[in-house]
Amino acid sequence: MAAAYGWADYTPDMSEPEIQSRLLALNLERSSDQR
């Protein structure tokens, strides 16, 4: 799943807050691209 998001630096040791922060940033970026 991390590869689908382009996260080449993903490791299973990543914290949940870091993953959530990355997902939020990605969603915000994608939503602004559609405008």
mmJSON file of the N, C-alpha and C atoms, coordinates in Angstrom:
{"data_MODEL":{"atom_site":{
"group_PDB":["ATOM","ATOM","ATOM","ATOM","ATOM","ATOM","ATOM","ATOM","ATOM","ATOM","ATOM","ATOM","ATOM","ATOM","ATOM","ATOM","ATOM","ATOM","ATOM","ATOM","ATOM","ATOM","ATOM","ATOM","ATOM","ATOM","ATOM","ATOM","ATOM","ATOM","ATOM","ATOM","ATOM","ATOM","ATOM","ATOM","ATOM","ATOM","ATOM","ATOM","ATOM","ATOM","ATOM","ATOM","ATOM","ATOM","ATOM","ATOM","ATOM","ATOM","ATOM","ATOM","ATOM","ATOM","ATOM","ATOM","ATOM","ATOM","ATOM","ATOM","ATOM","ATOM","ATOM","ATOM","ATOM","ATOM","ATOM","ATOM","ATOM","ATOM","ATOM","ATOM","ATOM","ATOM","ATOM","ATOM","ATOM","ATOM","ATOM","ATOM","ATOM","ATOM","ATOM","ATOM","ATOM","ATOM","ATOM","ATOM","ATOM","ATOM","ATOM","ATOM","ATOM","ATOM","ATOM","ATOM","ATOM","ATOM","ATOM","ATOM","ATOM","ATOM","ATOM","ATOM","ATOM"],
"id":[1,2,3,4,5,6,7,8,9,10,11,12,13,14,15,16,17,18,19,20,21,22,23,24,25,26,27,28,29,30,31,32,33,34,35,36,37,38,39,40,41,42,43,44,45,46,47,48,49,50,51,52,53,54,55,56,57,58,59,60,61,62,63,64,65,66,67,68,69,70,71,72,73,74,75,76,77,78,79,80,81,82,83,84,85,86,87,88,89,90,91,92,93,94,95,96,97,98,99,100,101,102,103,104,105],
"type_symbol":["N","C","C","N","C","C","N","C","C","N","C","C","N","C","C","N","C","C","N","C","C","N","C","C","N","C","C","N","C","C","N","C","C","N","C","C","N","C","C","N","C","C","N","C","C","N","C","C","N","C","C","N","C","C","N","C","C","N","C","C","N","C","C","N","C","C","N","C","C","N","C","C","N","C","C","N","C","C","N","C","C","N","C","C","N","C","C","N","C","C","N","C","C","N","C","C","N","C","C","N","C","C","N","C","C"],
"label_atom_id":["N","CA","C","N","CA","C","N","CA","C","N","CA","C","N","CA","C","N","CA","C","N","CA","C","N","CA","C","N","CA","C","N","CA","C","N","CA","C","N","CA","C","N","CA","C","N","CA","C","N","CA","C","N","CA","C","N","CA","C","N","CA","C","N","CA","C","N","CA","C","N","CA","C","N","CA","C","N","CA","C","N","CA","C","N","CA","C","N","CA","C","N","CA","C","N","CA","C","N","CA","C","N","CA","C","N","CA","C","N","CA","C","N","CA","C","N","CA","C","N","CA","C"],
"label_alt_id":[null,null,null,null,null,null,null,null,null,null,null,null,null,null,null,null,null,null,null,null,null,null,null,null,null,null,null,null,null,null,null,null,null,null,null,null,null,null,null,null,null,null,null,null,null,null,null,null,null,null,null,null,null,null,null,null,null,null,null,null,null,null,null,null,null,null,null,null,null,null,null,null,null,null,null,null,null,null,null,null,null,null,null,null,null,null,null,null,null,null,null,null,null,null,null,null,null,null,null,null,null,null,null,null,null],
"label_comp_id":["MET","MET","MET","ALA","ALA","ALA","ALA","ALA","ALA","ALA","ALA","ALA","TYR","TYR","TYR","GLY","GLY","GLY","TRP","TRP","TRP","ALA","ALA","ALA","ASP","ASP","ASP","TYR","TYR","TYR","THR","THR","THR","PRO","PRO","PRO","ASP","ASP","ASP","MET","MET","MET","SER","SER","SER","GLU","GLU","GLU","PRO","PRO","PRO","GLU","GLU","GLU","ILE","ILE","ILE","GLN","GLN","GLN","SER","SER","SER","ARG","ARG","ARG","LEU","LEU","LEU","LEU","LEU","LEU","ALA","ALA","ALA","LEU","LEU","LEU","ASN","ASN","ASN","LEU","LEU","LEU","GLU","GLU","GLU","ARG","ARG","ARG","SER","SER","SER","SER","SER","SER","ASP","ASP","ASP","GLN","GLN","GLN","ARG","ARG","ARG"],
"label_asym_id":["A","A","A","A","A","A","A","A","A","A","A","A","A","A","A","A","A","A","A","A","A","A","A","A","A","A","A","A","A","A","A","A","A","A","A","A","A","A","A","A","A","A","A","A","A","A","A","A","A","A","A","A","A","A","A","A","A","A","A","A","A","A","A","A","A","A","A","A","A","A","A","A","A","A","A","A","A","A","A","A","A","A","A","A","A","A","A","A","A","A","A","A","A","A","A","A","A","A","A","A","A","A","A","A","A"],
"label_entity_id":["1","1","1","1","1","1","1","1","1","1","1","1","1","1","1","1","1","1","1","1","1","1","1","1","1","1","1","1","1","1","1","1","1","1","1","1","1","1","1","1","1","1","1","1","1","1","1","1","1","1","1","1","1","1","1","1","1","1","1","1","1","1","1","1","1","1","1","1","1","1","1","1","1","1","1","1","1","1","1","1","1","1","1","1","1","1","1","1","1","1","1","1","1","1","1","1","1","1","1","1","1","1","1","1","1"],
"label_seq_id":[1,1,1,2,2,2,3,3,3,4,4,4,5,5,5,6,6,6,7,7,7,8,8,8,9,9,9,10,10,10,11,11,11,12,12,12,13,13,13,14,14,14,15,15,15,16,16,16,17,17,17,18,18,18,19,19,19,20,20,20,21,21,21,22,22,22,23,23,23,24,24,24,25,25,25,26,26,26,27,27,27,28,28,28,29,29,29,30,30,30,31,31,31,32,32,32,33,33,33,34,34,34,35,35,35],
"pdbx_PDB_ins_code":[null,null,null,null,null,null,null,null,null,null,null,null,null,null,null,null,null,null,null,null,null,null,null,null,null,null,null,null,null,null,null,null,null,null,null,null,null,null,null,null,null,null,null,null,null,null,null,null,null,null,null,null,null,null,null,null,null,null,null,null,null,null,null,null,null,null,null,null,null,null,null,null,null,null,null,null,null,null,null,null,null,null,null,null,null,null,null,null,null,null,null,null,null,null,null,null,null,null,null,null,null,null,null,null,null],
"Cartn_x":[0.812,0.0,0.867,1.966,2.851,3.401,3.682,4.193,3.155,1.88,0.825,0.78,1.202,1.251,2.588,3.532,4.835,5.761,5.537,6.351,7.503,8.557,9.714,10.427,10.228,10.919,10.079,8.945,8.085,8.788,8.599,9.032,7.902,7.819,6.783,6.916,8.061,8.286,7.711,7.156,6.58,5.44,5.361,4.298,2.98,1.901,0.578,0.37,0.785,0.625,1.397,2.565,3.328,2.592,2.07,1.328,0.083,-0.64,-1.834,-1.489,-0.393,0.043,0.361,1.028,1.353,0.1,-0.849,-2.093,-2.878,-2.918,-3.61,-2.958,-1.63,-0.918,-1.179,-1.17,-1.419,-2.845,-3.807,-5.2,-5.402,-4.786,-4.895,-4.27,-3.124,-2.451,-3.329,-3.876,-4.721,-6.0,-6.573,-7.813,-7.552,-6.397,-6.089,-5.739,-5.269,-4.95,-6.213,-7.332,-8.577,-9.315,-8.854,-9.546,-9.005],
"Cartn_y":[-1.174,0.0,1.253,1.241,2.404,2.724,1.707,1.926,2.641,2.353,3.011,4.506,4.892,6.302,6.948,6.154,6.692,6.877,6.136,6.262,5.258,5.598,4.708,4.538,5.492,5.445,4.826,4.223,3.613,2.442,2.337,1.152,0.765,-0.496,-0.917,-0.234,0.38,1.052,2.466,2.953,4.303,4.381,5.512,5.683,5.99,5.677,5.949,7.452,8.324,9.761,10.231,9.678,10.055,9.606,8.403,7.893,8.747,9.072,9.902,11.284,11.844,13.153,13.114,12.063,11.912,11.732,10.944,10.741,12.045,12.82,14.104,15.033,15.123,15.98,15.536,14.247,13.724,14.038,13.855,14.149,15.634,16.496,17.939,18.326,17.726,18.006,17.567,16.384,15.87,16.671,17.113,17.882,19.268,19.842,21.16,21.056,19.911,19.696,19.626,19.282,19.107,20.427,21.486,22.782,23.588],
"Cartn_z":[0.0,0.0,0.0,0.734,0.774,-0.609,-1.395,-2.75,-3.613,-3.39,-4.156,-3.868,-2.668,-2.296,-2.653,-3.147,-3.513,-2.33,-1.284,-0.076,-0.11,-0.793,-0.903,0.436,1.342,2.631,3.754,3.401,4.415,5.081,6.401,7.149,8.095,8.473,9.421,10.786,11.042,12.317,12.365,11.254,11.245,12.244,12.928,13.909,13.208,13.884,13.327,13.078,14.009,13.733,12.493,12.245,11.051,9.777,9.794,8.638,8.407,9.474,9.339,8.8,9.258,8.776,7.289,6.857,5.435,4.586,5.089,4.35,4.228,5.301,5.259,4.245,4.274,3.322,1.884,1.65,0.309,-0.144,0.748,0.399,0.121,0.926,0.697,-0.639,-0.95,-2.219,-3.396,-3.303,-4.387,-4.543,-3.44,-3.536,-4.121,-3.861,-4.429,-5.909,-6.357,-7.767,-8.623,-8.023,-8.766,-8.974,-8.372,-8.501,-9.63],
"occupancy":[1.0,1.0,1.0,1.0,1.0,1.0,1.0,1.0,1.0,1.0,1.0,1.0,1.0,1.0,1.0,1.0,1.0,1.0,1.0,1.0,1.0,1.0,1.0,1.0,1.0,1.0,1.0,1.0,1.0,1.0,1.0,1.0,1.0,1.0,1.0,1.0,1.0,1.0,1.0,1.0,1.0,1.0,1.0,1.0,1.0,1.0,1.0,1.0,1.0,1.0,1.0,1.0,1.0,1.0,1.0,1.0,1.0,1.0,1.0,1.0,1.0,1.0,1.0,1.0,1.0,1.0,1.0,1.0,1.0,1.0,1.0,1.0,1.0,1.0,1.0,1.0,1.0,1.0,1.0,1.0,1.0,1.0,1.0,1.0,1.0,1.0,1.0,1.0,1.0,1.0,1.0,1.0,1.0,1.0,1.0,1.0,1.0,1.0,1.0,1.0,1.0,1.0,1.0,1.0,1.0],
"B_iso_or_equiv":[0.0,0.0,0.0,0.0,0.0,0.0,0.0,0.0,0.0,0.0,0.0,0.0,0.0,0.0,0.0,0.0,0.0,0.0,0.0,0.0,0.0,0.0,0.0,0.0,0.0,0.0,0.0,0.0,0.0,0.0,0.0,0.0,0.0,0.0,0.0,0.0,0.0,0.0,0.0,0.0,0.0,0.0,0.0,0.0,0.0,0.0,0.0,0.0,0.0,0.0,0.0,0.0,0.0,0.0,0.0,0.0,0.0,0.0,0.0,0.0,0.0,0.0,0.0,0.0,0.0,0.0,0.0,0.0,0.0,0.0,0.0,0.0,0.0,0.0,0.0,0.0,0.0,0.0,0.0,0.0,0.0,0.0,0.0,0.0,0.0,0.0,0.0,0.0,0.0,0.0,0.0,0.0,0.0,0.0,0.0,0.0,0.0,0.0,0.0,0.0,0.0,0.0,0.0,0.0,0.0],
"pdbx_formal_charge":[null,null,null,null,null,null,null,null,null,null,null,null,null,null,null,null,null,null,null,null,null,null,null,null,null,null,null,null,null,null,null,null,null,null,null,null,null,null,null,null,null,null,null,null,null,null,null,null,null,null,null,null,null,null,null,null,null,null,null,null,null,null,null,null,null,null,null,null,null,null,null,null,null,null,null,null,null,null,null,null,null,null,null,null,null,null,null,null,null,null,null,null,null,null,null,null,null,null,null,null,null,null,null,null,null],
"auth_seq_id":[1,1,1,2,2,2,3,3,3,4,4,4,5,5,5,6,6,6,7,7,7,8,8,8,9,9,9,10,10,10,11,11,11,12,12,12,13,13,13,14,14,14,15,15,15,16,16,16,17,17,17,18,18,18,19,19,19,20,20,20,21,21,21,22,22,22,23,23,23,24,24,24,25,25,25,26,26,26,27,27,27,28,28,28,29,29,29,30,30,30,31,31,31,32,32,32,33,33,33,34,34,34,35,35,35],
"auth_comp_id":["MET","MET","MET","ALA","ALA","ALA","ALA","ALA","ALA","ALA","ALA","ALA","TYR","TYR","TYR","GLY","GLY","GLY","TRP","TRP","TRP","ALA","ALA","ALA","ASP","ASP","ASP","TYR","TYR","TYR","THR","THR","THR","PRO","PRO","PRO","ASP","ASP","ASP","MET","MET","MET","SER","SER","SER","GLU","GLU","GLU","PRO","PRO","PRO","GLU","GLU","GLU","ILE","ILE","ILE","GLN","GLN","GLN","SER","SER","SER","ARG","ARG","ARG","LEU","LEU","LEU","LEU","LEU","LEU","ALA","ALA","ALA","LEU","LEU","LEU","ASN","ASN","ASN","LEU","LEU","LEU","GLU","GLU","GLU","ARG","ARG","ARG","SER","SER","SER","SER","SER","SER","ASP","ASP","ASP","GLN","GLN","GLN","ARG","ARG","ARG"],
"auth_asym_id":["A","A","A","A","A","A","A","A","A","A","A","A","A","A","A","A","A","A","A","A","A","A","A","A","A","A","A","A","A","A","A","A","A","A","A","A","A","A","A","A","A","A","A","A","A","A","A","A","A","A","A","A","A","A","A","A","A","A","A","A","A","A","A","A","A","A","A","A","A","A","A","A","A","A","A","A","A","A","A","A","A","A","A","A","A","A","A","A","A","A","A","A","A","A","A","A","A","A","A","A","A","A","A","A","A"],
"auth_atom_id":["N","CA","C","N","CA","C","N","CA","C","N","CA","C","N","CA","C","N","CA","C","N","CA","C","N","CA","C","N","CA","C","N","CA","C","N","CA","C","N","CA","C","N","CA","C","N","CA","C","N","CA","C","N","CA","C","N","CA","C","N","CA","C","N","CA","C","N","CA","C","N","CA","C","N","CA","C","N","CA","C","N","CA","C","N","CA","C","N","CA","C","N","CA","C","N","CA","C","N","CA","C","N","CA","C","N","CA","C","N","CA","C","N","CA","C","N","CA","C","N","CA","C"],
"pdbx_PDB_model_num":[1,1,1,1,1,1,1,1,1,1,1,1,1,1,1,1,1,1,1,1,1,1,1,1,1,1,1,1,1,1,1,1,1,1,1,1,1,1,1,1,1,1,1,1,1,1,1,1,1,1,1,1,1,1,1,1,1,1,1,1,1,1,1,1,1,1,1,1,1,1,1,1,1,1,1,1,1,1,1,1,1,1,1,1,1,1,1,1,1,1,1,1,1,1,1,1,1,1,1,1,1,1,1,1,1]
}}}
